[in-house]
Amino acid sequence: MARHKQLTTKGKIITHAILIAFTLFAIFPVVRVISISLRPGNRLLSRSLAIIPEGATLESYVTLFFQTPFLRWMANSLVVSLLVTIVGVGLAITAGYAFSRFKFRGRKASLLAIITTQMFPVTMLLLPLFIMLIKLHLYDSFGGLIITYSATALPFTIWQMKGYYDTIPFSLEEAAMIDGASPLYTFVRIILPLALPAIAITALFSFMTAWSEYLVAAVLIQNTDLFTLPLGLKSFQANMEVAWGLYSAGAVVVSLPVVVIFILASRYLISGLTLGSVKG
Amino acid sequence: MSTLTAKRNRLAYAYLSPAMFIMALVIAYPFVYNVVISFSNMNLTHFRDWRLIGLRNYWLVVTDYSFWYFFFKTVLWTVLNLVFHVGIGVFLAILLDKDLRGKTVYRTLLILPWAVPQYITALTWRGMFNSEYGAVNLLLEKLFHTQVLWLSSEWGAFAACLITNIWLGFPFMMIIALGGLQSIPNELYEAAEIDGATAWQKFRNITVPLLRPVMVPAIILGVIWTFNNFNVVWLVSNGGEPSDKTHILVSWVYKSAFTYFRFGYAAAFSMIIFLILFIFSWRFIKKTQVVENIYG
């Protein structure tokens, strides 16, 4: 046991106190949203700070599912997010492999260009894409949204896959080649199965990019039938006095799966991130 | 040997081509198009019959008072956020690195803000900053018998955005720092203890220099993200309220583009934001590589 990590009893108490304070800060808004989502309709504008509201009820959730277009927004978001995930992962597993394993002409320049795209303010691509989509009559359609989301997700997914391939020893491919395996066989049957954790994380990230994006959707989608979840939830906010409970219930339903998956995946995500940052 | 290289080159390009094709279409082409628009007079009235007008848009941006005002605000926004993100993140990481019961529970709860979708964070905090029914003022009233007009005053709204963004951003830095701390070998601390080093000396001479290579890339990323992150600013201030004062550069250019439809102006503005970040990042990266070389 490392001595410098041990604390005196007094130190332990202080450390716990500080950690509890920050934990309260971290969970307070989450608890608050859950609490508001459980309020009965006539108490939405209560000034109470109680965690479980007086007369707690699932009314808001029932209204949300059966009297608002919430399920349609969810279906729209699912379609868009899944397609973005397929594009993002499909292209990143091959491109990341090329960057990790081959020294080809233009490699360094391409990698630098990919990092550089992360410095674009969102309007840099959104404005020209907006104008292009209008001219191509793709404005106000899922096609335009998927194209734009893929543009934002791709550089990151490629970079992440490259980072993971870098950790797989090259000797595996050499051994396969000595046994006479073709490069394509080696890639598909040996490397890809080993890279499954990274593929899962990349998929999760692409999915979340699209699932949680508001600003691009607000520009590209006007038709309320095509609203994704963020646009839908924001539309409740315009009428916050009435829809405060609906918004909160929606926020809980939308966040819950994402938060659970994120926390379960966080261990892999963390090792990927630290690895990526250490290796540059 | 050279034919082998050529063959490998071809293989590499084969793997790359699908991604490169799509990126050329959705990133490179729009980028070039943006450059062209930035030199043009395109707006809602000149949507199809636009023409090139040289550097006039760029001149309009840099001679506009609001550019410098929001530039100042963006720098302040970025610096304050990073100070709190890194400060809180590293501090909590050091505590979580100790032998402590319930560490996993703390860690899981503390990354919660990172896991929640950003727009939900922003909309929720906007509700919490409501001056009458919002939880923040209710708490302030209960604890300190005071109230703050968060969203209706310029700096109140700025503070509201800042608090929201600090909330959602510190877990990232905490996790990165935790990874860095765990990779520091214990022997270093043990050796320092044998030499009679104090806790502060150990922190100053072991923790800080060994944490630096892990934190520097995260900080560069953090600066780029925060400088460009207007989800929070836009949604907490509901598009710049009060009276278009609560903006950072990106939210201001978003407004020029999609509320006022000043396409040429907005395109030039985007280019300027990009150049600011580009110059900053490369200078910073170069400088820190020098730092790394000194530390070996």
HADDOCK unambig.tbl for C-alpha pairs under 7 A between the chains (distance, minus, plus):
assign (segid A and resid 2 and name CA) (segid B and resid 186 and name CA) 6.43 0.50 0.50
assign (segid A and resid 4 and name CA) (segid B and resid 189 and name CA) 6.77 0.50 0.50
assign (segid A and resid 5 and name CA) (segid B and resid 97 and name CA) 6.98 0.50 0.50
assign (segid A and resid 5 and name CA) (segid B and resid 98 and name CA) 4.42 0.50 0.50
assign (segid A and resid 5 and name CA) (segid B and resid 99 and name CA) 5.55 0.50 0.50
assign (segid A and resid 6 and name CA) (segid B and resid 98 and name CA) 6.22 0.50 0.50
assign (segid A and resid 6 and name CA) (segid B and resid 99 and name CA) 5.56 0.50 0.50
assign (segid A and resid 15 and name CA) (segid B and resid 95 and name CA) 6.54 0.50 0.50
assign (segid A and resid 23 and name CA) (segid B and resid 106 and name CA) 6.78 0.50 0.50
assign (segid A and resid 23 and name CA) (segid B and resid 109 and name CA) 6.34 0.50 0.50
assign (segid A and resid 23 and name CA) (segid B and resid 110 and name CA) 5.67 0.50 0.50
assign (segid A and resid 26 and name CA) (segid B and resid 110 and name CA) 5.87 0.50 0.50
assign (segid A and resid 26 and name CA) (segid B and resid 112 and name CA) 6.78 0.50 0.50
assign (segid A and resid 26 and name CA) (segid B and resid 113 and name CA) 6.21 0.50 0.50
assign (segid A and resid 26 and name CA) (segid B and resid 167 and name CA) 6.87 0.50 0.50
assign (segid A and resid 27 and name CA) (segid B and resid 109 and name CA) 6.95 0.50 0.50
assign (segid A and resid 45 and name CA) (segid B and resid 133 and name CA) 6.55 0.50 0.50
assign (segid A and resid 47 and name CA) (segid B and resid 133 and name CA) 5.54 0.50 0.50
assign (segid A and resid 91 and name CA) (segid B and resid 18 and name CA) 6.33 0.50 0.50
assign (segid A and resid 91 and name CA) (segid B and resid 19 and name CA) 5.01 0.50 0.50
assign (segid A and resid 92 and name CA) (segid B and resid 19 and name CA) 6.99 0.50 0.50
assign (segid A and resid 94 and name CA) (segid B and resid 15 and name CA) 5.11 0.50 0.50
assign (segid A and resid 94 and name CA) (segid B and resid 16 and name CA) 6.40 0.50 0.50
assign (segid A and resid 95 and name CA) (segid B and resid 15 and name CA) 5.70 0.50 0.50
assign (segid A and resid 95 and name CA) (segid B and resid 16 and name CA) 4.58 0.50 0.50
assign (segid A and resid 95 and name CA) (segid B and resid 19 and name CA) 6.13 0.50 0.50
assign (segid A and resid 98 and name CA) (segid B and resid 12 and name CA) 5.15 0.50 0.50
assign (segid A and resid 98 and name CA) (segid B and resid 15 and name CA) 5.86 0.50 0.50
assign (segid A and resid 98 and name CA) (segid B and resid 16 and name CA) 6.20 0.50 0.50
assign (segid A and resid 102 and name CA) (segid B and resid 12 and name CA) 6.06 0.50 0.50
assign (segid A and resid 104 and name CA) (segid B and resid 9 and name CA) 5.34 0.50 0.50
assign (segid A and resid 104 and name CA) (segid B and resid 12 and name CA) 6.85 0.50 0.50
assign (segid A and resid 119 and name CA) (segid B and resid 224 and name CA) 6.19 0.50 0.50
assign (segid A and resid 119 and name CA) (segid B and resid 274 and name CA) 6.08 0.50 0.50
assign (segid A and resid 119 and name CA) (segid B and resid 277 and name CA) 6.22 0.50 0.50
assign (segid A and resid 119 and name CA) (segid B and resid 278 and name CA) 6.63 0.50 0.50
assign (segid A and resid 120 and name CA) (segid B and resid 274 and name CA) 5.44 0.50 0.50
assign (segid A and resid 121 and name CA) (segid B and resid 228 and name CA) 5.63 0.50 0.50
assign (segid A and resid 121 and name CA) (segid B and resid 250 and name CA) 6.39 0.50 0.50
assign (segid A and resid 121 and name CA) (segid B and resid 270 and name CA) 6.33 0.50 0.50
assign (segid A and resid 121 and name CA) (segid B and resid 273 and name CA) 6.86 0.50 0.50
assign (segid A and resid 121 and name CA) (segid B and resid 274 and name CA) 6.39 0.50 0.50
assign (segid A and resid 123 and name CA) (segid B and resid 254 and name CA) 6.22 0.50 0.50
assign (segid A and resid 123 and name CA) (segid B and resid 270 and name CA) 6.38 0.50 0.50
assign (segid A and resid 124 and name CA) (segid B and resid 31 and name CA) 6.92 0.50 0.50
assign (segid A and resid 124 and name CA) (segid B and resid 34 and name CA) 6.67 0.50 0.50
assign (segid A and resid 124 and name CA) (segid B and resid 267 and name CA) 6.73 0.50 0.50
assign (segid A and resid 124 and name CA) (segid B and resid 270 and name CA) 5.34 0.50 0.50
assign (segid A and resid 125 and name CA) (segid B and resid 27 and name CA) 6.89 0.50 0.50
assign (segid A and resid 125 and name CA) (segid B and resid 30 and name CA) 5.82 0.50 0.50
assign (segid A and resid 125 and name CA) (segid B and resid 31 and name CA) 6.21 0.50 0.50
assign (segid A and resid 128 and name CA) (segid B and resid 30 and name CA) 5.34 0.50 0.50
assign (segid A and resid 128 and name CA) (segid B and resid 33 and name CA) 6.19 0.50 0.50
assign (segid A and resid 128 and name CA) (segid B and resid 34 and name CA) 5.56 0.50 0.50
assign (segid A and resid 129 and name CA) (segid B and resid 30 and name CA) 6.14 0.50 0.50
assign (segid A and resid 147 and name CA) (segid B and resid 26 and name CA) 6.79 0.50 0.50
assign (segid A and resid 151 and name CA) (segid B and resid 23 and name CA) 6.78 0.50 0.50
assign (segid A and resid 151 and name CA) (segid B and resid 26 and name CA) 5.54 0.50 0.50
assign (segid A and resid 151 and name CA) (segid B and resid 27 and name CA) 6.04 0.50 0.50
assign (segid A and resid 212 and name CA) (segid B and resid 117 and name CA) 5.48 0.50 0.50
assign (segid A and resid 212 and name CA) (segid B and resid 118 and name CA) 6.99 0.50 0.50
assign (segid A and resid 212 and name CA) (segid B and resid 119 and name CA) 6.89 0.50 0.50
assign (segid A and resid 214 and name CA) (segid B and resid 119 and name CA) 6.69 0.50 0.50
assign (segid A and resid 251 and name CA) (segid B and resid 120 and name CA) 6.41 0.50 0.50
assign (segid A and resid 255 and name CA) (segid B and resid 116 and name CA) 5.97 0.50 0.50
assign (segid A and resid 255 and name CA) (segid B and resid 117 and name CA) 6.61 0.50 0.50
assign (segid A and resid 259 and name CA) (segid B and resid 115 and name CA) 4.99 0.50 0.50
assign (segid A and resid 259 and name CA) (segid B and resid 116 and name CA) 5.93 0.50 0.50
assign (segid A and resid 262 and name CA) (segid B and resid 115 and name CA) 5.89 0.50 0.50
assign (segid A and resid 263 and name CA) (segid B and resid 108 and name CA) 6.93 0.50 0.50
assign (segid A and resid 270 and name CA) (segid B and resid 175 and name CA) 6.84 0.50 0.50
assign (segid A and resid 274 and name CA) (segid B and resid 176 and name CA) 6.03 0.50 0.50
assign (segid A and resid 274 and name CA) (segid B and resid 179 and name CA) 6.30 0.50 0.50
assign (segid A and resid 277 and name CA) (segid B and resid 214 and name CA) 6.34 0.50 0.50
assign (segid A and resid 277 and name CA) (segid B and resid 217 and name CA) 5.91 0.50 0.50
assign (segid A and resid 277 and name CA) (segid B and resid 218 and name CA) 6.90 0.50 0.50
assign (segid A and resid 278 and name CA) (segid B and resid 213 and name CA) 6.93 0.50 0.50
assign (segid A and resid 278 and name CA) (segid B and resid 214 and name CA) 5.67 0.50 0.50
